Amino acid sequence: MLEQLGVKYDVIDVTEKPEYLEKYPIFMAPGLVIDGKLEFTGIPKKTDLEKKFS
């Protein structure tokens, strides 16, 4: 969905970088961090994503 919205993003595997679990309370994959803030856990609705990036 991020690609469809034209949003640039990085995929981070928390098993390789567990420090992200200390920084963000991600209990369900995926976790979506926007501007340093955990905004979504799990798969968000496309309309909710569109609101964040509009």
Contacts in CASP RR format, 6 or more apart in sequence:
PFRMAT RR
TARGET T0000
AUTHOR 0000-0000-0000
METHOD contacts of the structure
MODEL  1
MLEQLGVKYDVIDVTEKPEYLEKYPIFMAPGLVIDGKLEFTGIPKKTDLE
KKFS
1 44 0 8 1.000
1 46 0 8 1.000
1 49 0 8 1.000
2 9 0 8 1.000
2 49 0 8 1.000
4 46 0 8 1.000
5 49 0 8 1.000
5 50 0 8 1.000
5 53 0 8 1.000
7 53 0 8 1.000
12 20 0 8 1.000
14 20 0 8 1.000
14 21 0 8 1.000
14 26 0 8 1.000
20 26 0 8 1.000
24 31 0 8 1.000
24 33 0 8 1.000
24 38 0 8 1.000
25 38 0 8 1.000
26 38 0 8 1.000
26 41 0 8 1.000
27 41 0 8 1.000
28 41 0 8 1.000
28 42 0 8 1.000
29 41 0 8 1.000
29 42 0 8 1.000
30 40 0 8 1.000
30 41 0 8 1.000
30 42 0 8 1.000
30 43 0 8 1.000
31 38 0 8 1.000
31 40 0 8 1.000
31 41 0 8 1.000
31 42 0 8 1.000
32 38 0 8 1.000
32 39 0 8 1.000
32 40 0 8 1.000
32 41 0 8 1.000
32 42 0 8 1.000
32 44 0 8 1.000
33 39 0 8 1.000
34 52 0 8 1.000
39 52 0 8 1.000
40 48 0 8 1.000
40 49 0 8 1.000
END
